[in-house]
């Protein structure tokens, strides 16, 4: 039986899925089957494509066969730079606006602005208004930071030992960037400029449930805690915005554990998961497929997870089907790009041939003339 109301501990799950089915459905939901043909982020929709490290979003789009033109680079989820369709930004700003003072304070609370975080929504509003006041044309990030710092409540600034100046908390600064309607470019240093056309500063949060649904469509089945980690908010915030009409699912994980989760996709029992066997993709670091917060499901082996998600300098991930099958790194070599793939196990001949084609796609997305593929 399908359950469609908010998550509770007493509801009977609608159906059961195993790990392979979940990953295959996510593979298709993320457009990695290259079936959408849509411009821009395509099926990634409202969540966009994270661009950390800079340039990785272009590779993520190439893995989906999607052109990167016509997108804006903006600080959005957790203050990280993402590529989004310009027409999606007004709705995204409303959906990301904090629900209340407690939510706003929790998003920016650090030891350096512990008192300033108590300003809650006022901290976001005044910072966004300061952005709109000072970013009237392209300016270096450091210049904007100094000018914004002078316009906000002093409790939102701190003495920075590194640069010897008093400036606004970086956590607040970047989370307020979308609300301040600024775009972010990274060529030759980070530069901020006004989005054109701009949009009004949100009066209150609206459409947060659409963000929850978007996450579940791409990364489901999942639970409120997974969504909260992705959005950078507390779990009660997600529960308050939990949409109706979801499907409750039992997910059988590797090792035999079973957990209850929710999906915004078509009912899992209505059709078999797509057959993605033999499909090869080279996902860059930070690829949307790797952004799900249930990393233990995607990569059950702890040692492999440590190889993929590091404190600094994450590698890309080789997918064979929907299964992470290795890591990879690229290095410029003149007009070529050297791509070194470290598989977790020996690769079959058809996979190696498909890997050559994917390496060429990576090279093209990086603007290189050729790819030089090496298997470690």
N, C-alpha and C positions, 0 to 999 in steps of 0.2 A: 504494500500500500504506500502511496506517495504522500509524504507530509509536506505541507507548504507554509507552516508558520515558523516562528522564531525558534532557535535551538533550545531544547530542553533536555534534561537527562533521562526523561521517562518515555520519550517517543520511540516506537519501534522503527528501525531503519527500513527504507523503501526497498533497497536492493543491495547487492554486494558486488564489489569490484576488487580485482587483485592489482598489484603494482604495475604489471605489464599493460593492463587495460587503461589504467590511469595515465601512464606516460604516453601511450599511443593517442589517447584523446587530447592530451595537452599538446602533443606534437602538431596535431591537425589544428587545434584552436589557435596556436601561435602562428599559423600560416607557414610552417616549415615544410608542408607538402607542396608549397608554391602553387596552390590552386585558386587563390583569390584574384590575382591580377589587378588588385586595387592599388591606386597611387598612395604615397605617404605610408604611414604605419599600417594601413590596411586593417587586418583583424585585431591588431594590438590596440586600436581605438583610443579610448580615453586615457589609458595608462601610458601611451607613448613608448619611447625607447630611451633607456638611460645611456648617456654618453660619457661613461667613466670606465677606462681612461678616454681622453678626448680622441675622437675618431672611431671609437668602437661601435657607435650607433650605425655608422655607415656600413660597417661589416655585418652587423645584425640584420639590417635591411637587405643587404646583398644575399645573406643566407636564405632569405624568404623570396628572393627574386623581385624585390620591391624597390623602385627608384627613390632616392633620398631628397629629391628636389621639392621646394615649396614648404619646407618645415622650419619652425622656429626653435632655437635652442634656448631653453628657459630653465631656471631653477624651480623645480616642482617638488616631487616626492622626497621627503627627508632633506630638502635643500640641495639635492643632487641635480646636475644638469641633465635634462631630457630633451629629446626632439618631439615636438607636437605639431599637429595641424593648427594653423593660426585660428581657424574658426572654432576650435574646441577649447580655446583658452578661457573665454569668459565663463563657460559652464564649469571648467576645471577649477577656476578660482573660487567660485561659490561652493563647490564640493569640498575643496581643501581648507576653506576657512574654518577656524576652530569652532566647536559647537558652543562653548561657553568659556568663562574665565578659567575654570579649573583645567579644561582641556588645553587652552592656550598656554597657561603657566607650565603645565607638564611638558609641553613640546620644547620649551626653551630653558627649562630650569637647569642651571649649572652652578658650580661654586662661584664663578666670577660674577654672575648677575643674579645671585640667589634672591635678593630683595627686588630686583627689577622684574623677575618672573611673576611676582605677585600682582603686577599690573594687568596680567591676563590679556584680554582682548585689546586693551588700550595699547599694549606694547606692539602688537601687530599693526594696529590701525595707524599709530603715529609713525612707525617705521615705513609703512607703505606710503603714507602721505609725504614723508621726507623723500623717498625715492622719486615720486612723481614731481616733486618740487625741484630737485637738483639734476635729475637725468633728463635733460632736454636735448641732448645730442650725445655722440659717442664720448665716453670718458673712461680712463683706466679705473679698474676696480678700487685701487687704493685711494684715489682721489674721491671717488663716490663714498667710500667708507668714511673718510674724514668729514665730508660735508654732511652726510646723514647723521653721523655721531653728534655733530654740533646742534642738530635739530630735535633730537629725542631726549627723553628724560635721562638725566645723568645716571640713574640707577641701572640703565640698560647698557652702560659703557663701563670699561675697566681699563686699568693701566697695564699695557702690554709690555712685558719685559723684553720681548724679542725685537719690537720695532721702536721701543722707547716713546710711545705715544698712547693717548687714551682713545679708545675706539669702541664701537658697538660690538657686542657679541657676534661672532661669525655664525653661530647657530641661528640666531634670530635674523641676522642680515640676509642669509641665503634663503631661509624659509619664507621671508617676507618679499622676496624678489618677484614672485609671480603676482602678488597683490599690488606691488609697485609698478607692474606692467613694464618690466625691463627684459630685454633679450640679452643673452650672454654669448660672446665670441671669445675664442681662446688663441687665435693666431697672434703670435708675438706678444703674449701676455693677455690676461683676462680684461676684456673691455665690455662695458655696459652701455646700452643705448635704449631709447624708448621704443616699445612695440607700436607699430602703426598698421592698422588702426588700433588704438588702445581700447580700454573698456572700463566701466565704472568700478570703483572699489566696492566689494561686497558689503551689504548692510548686515547680513547674517548668513550663516551656513545654509546651503540648500543644495540638494542633489548628492549628499554624502552616500546615500544608499546606492546611487549609481556607481560610485567607486567600489563599494563592496561587491556589487554584482559583477563589475568588470574584472575584479581580481578572481572571483570564483569562476567566471567564464574561462579565464586563461589558466588558472592555477588550481582549480577545484578538482575533485572535492577537497575542501579545506574547512578549517574552523575559524571562529572569531579571533583567536590568538594569532593565527597565521596572518590574517588580514591586518591586524593591528600592528604587527612587526613591520609589515611592508609599508603601511601608511605612516609609521613613526608616531603612533598614538597609543593610548592605554586601551586595553581590551574592552572596558565598559563603554568607551566611545563607539566602538564598532558594534557592540550589542545594541546600543541605542539607535543606531542607524541600520540595523539588520533588515534587509528587504524581505517582503513576502514572496510566496510563489517559488521557493527554492526546493530542491530535491534532497532528501536525506539519504545518505549512502553509508554502508559499512565498507571500510577500506581495509583489505587484508594486506598487511605490510610484510616485507621480508622478515623471516624469523618467526612468523606465526602470529604476531600481534595484530589485533583488530581495533580500529578506532572509528568513531562516528564522525562524519564530516558532511558538508553540504556543497551542492553543485548548482550552477546556473545554466549548465549545458542541457541539451535534450536528455530525457530520461535514459540513464545508462543501459537499462534493460531493453530499451526499444530497438536497439541496433548494436551490432558488434562493433568493437573498437576498430578503427581503420588498420589495414595491414601496411605497416611501414617498414617491413623487413627489407634489408638491402639498401635502404636510403642512407646516404652519407651526408653529413653537414659539419662544417667547421664553425662553431659558435665562438664569438669573441668574448673576452672577459666582460662580465656585466650584462651578457645577453638576457633578454626578457625571460627566456626559457629557464635560466639559472636563477631567476629572482624569486621563485617560490620559497616560502619560509619553512617548508617541511623538507629540509635538505636530506634528512635521514631516509625519506622515501625515494628521492631521486638518486641518491648515492648511499646505499646501505652500509658500505664498508667505511669505517671511520678513517682509516689511513688514506683512502682515496679522497674522502671529503677534505682532509687536510691538504692534499695536493692541489685541489681545485680552488678552495676558498681559503686564502692566506691572509695574514694581517696586511701584507703589501704585495703588489706585483702578481696578481692572479694570472694564471695562464688561460688560454682559450680551451674549449672542450670539444673533443671529437665525439659526434653522435653517430652511431651505427644503428639504424632504426631510431627508436626513441631512447636508446640506452647509451649513457655515457661510456665511451669505450677507450678514452685516452685524453691526453692533453696536448696542446700545441702552442708554439710561439713563433712569431715572425720577426724578421730583422731585414732592414733595407740593405740591398747589395747593389749599389749603383742604380741602374734602371730596372733591376729585378728585385724580387723579395724572396728571401730564403725562409722557408716554412719547415720547421722541425716538429714532427709529430711523434709523441711518445705514447704508443698504445699500451693499454693495460694487459693485452694478450695478443698473440700473433693474429694478423689480419688476413682474411681470405683474399684470394686473387681478385675476385670481383669488387671487393671493398677497396683494395689498393687502386684499381683502375678508376673507380668513382672518386677516390680521394684526389687523384690527379686533376680531375675536372673541378672539384671544389677548391683546390689550391689555386687554380687559374682564376676562379671567381673572386677569391680573396685578393689576389694580385691586382685584378682589374679595379676592385673597389678601393684599393690603396693608390691607384694611379700608376702602378708599375707595368712594365712591358711584358714581364714573364714571371712565372713562379718556379722556384727551385726547391723541390720537395725532398725532404730527408726523413727517413724513419729511424728513430733512435733505438 
